[in-house]
Amino acid sequence: MPVERLGARAPVRPAWVCSVRPDPRRPDLTDSRWATVARRLVSAVGLAPNDDPDACRWIALRNQPRKVHIVATPACEDGGLHNTHRGVFHVQTEYRRLAAELGHRRPAPAESPASRGTPRPRSR
């Protein structure tokens, strides 16, 4: 419904999707822990900040063990449109915090051109 209300302003991609898995060496999370993880991730990306009644609609779906899919629409209830352009960086940052808090391993840092041995342009 929020996407339909946008009409011509509706986004090309009407859904934002994020899949999350815990460290395979650790026990699976409880449903309440998964709920906390999902809430923190959609809040970190700005789709659904805590206690915002006009936030984007979202759902966390646990359709298999040890994995949760979070699906959200970028259309806000107040008629606005959330820009998820750099959302992946916010999700990664929050995920690292969650992994540390839960005692799970931290994901490997993103590879940079320097770590791959790719030459970078020199500044003058």
C-alpha positions in Angstrom: 0.0 0.0 0.0 2.7 2.6 0.8 4.4 2.0 -2.5 1.1 2.2 -4.5 0.4 5.5 -2.8 3.6 6.9 -4.3 2.3 6.5 -7.8 4.8 7.8 -10.3 7.4 8.3 -7.5 7.4 4.6 -6.6 10.9 3.1 -6.5 12.0 0.8 -9.3 12.9 -1.8 -6.6 10.0 -1.8 -4.2 11.7 -4.0 -1.6 14.9 -4.0 0.4 16.2 -7.5 1.4 18.8 -8.6 3.9 19.7 -12.1 4.9 21.4 -12.8 8.2 23.1 -16.0 9.5 24.9 -16.6 12.8 28.3 -18.1 13.2 28.0 -21.8 12.4 30.2 -22.7 15.4 27.8 -21.1 17.8 24.3 -22.2 18.8 21.4 -20.9 16.8 19.6 -17.8 18.2 16.3 -17.9 19.9 13.3 -16.3 18.2 13.5 -13.3 20.6 17.2 -12.8 19.8 16.4 -13.0 16.1 13.7 -10.4 16.6 16.2 -8.1 18.3 18.7 -8.6 15.5 16.1 -7.8 12.8 14.9 -4.7 14.7 18.4 -3.3 15.1 19.3 -3.9 11.5 16.2 -2.1 10.1 16.8 0.7 12.6 20.5 1.0 11.6 19.6 1.4 8.0 17.0 4.0 8.8 14.1 2.1 7.4 12.4 1.7 10.8 13.9 3.7 13.6 12.6 2.7 17.0 9.2 4.2 17.9 8.6 5.8 14.5 5.0 5.2 13.5 5.6 6.5 10.0 8.6 4.2 9.3 8.8 1.8 6.5 6.9 -1.5 6.7 9.2 -4.6 7.2 9.1 -8.2 8.2 11.6 -10.8 9.4 11.1 -14.2 8.0 12.7 -17.3 9.5 12.0 -20.0 6.9 14.9 -22.3 7.7 17.1 -22.9 10.7 20.0 -20.6 11.3 18.9 -17.9 8.8 16.6 -14.9 8.8 15.5 -12.8 5.8 14.5 -9.2 6.4 12.3 -7.6 3.8 11.2 -4.0 3.9 9.6 -1.5 1.5 11.4 1.8 1.1 8.1 3.6 1.0 7.3 5.2 4.4 3.8 5.4 5.9 3.9 9.2 5.8 4.3 9.2 2.0 8.1 9.7 2.0 10.6 7.5 0.3 13.7 6.2 2.2 16.9 6.1 0.3 18.7 2.8 0.9 21.7 3.7 -1.3 24.4 3.2 1.3 22.4 1.0 3.6 24.7 -1.9 3.3 27.5 0.0 5.1 25.1 0.7 8.0 24.0 -2.9 8.2 27.6 -4.2 8.2 28.5 -1.8 11.0 25.5 -2.9 13.1 26.1 -6.5 12.3 29.7 -6.3 13.6 28.4 -4.8 16.8 25.8 -7.5 17.2 28.3 -10.3 16.4 30.6 -8.9 19.2 27.7 -8.6 21.7 26.5 -12.1 21.0 30.0 -13.6 21.2 29.9 -14.6 17.5 32.9 -14.0 15.3 33.2 -10.8 13.4 32.9 -10.9 9.7 36.1 -10.4 7.7 36.7 -6.8 6.9 35.9 -5.7 3.4 38.7 -6.1 0.9 40.3 -2.8 -0.1 42.4 -2.1 -3.3 45.5 -1.9 -1.1 44.9 -5.4 0.4 44.4 -6.9 -3.1 47.6 -5.4 -4.4 45.7 -3.3 -6.9 47.6 -0.1 -7.7 45.9 3.1 -6.7 46.4 6.4 -8.4 48.9 8.5 -6.7 48.0 12.0 -5.6 50.3 14.8 -6.6 
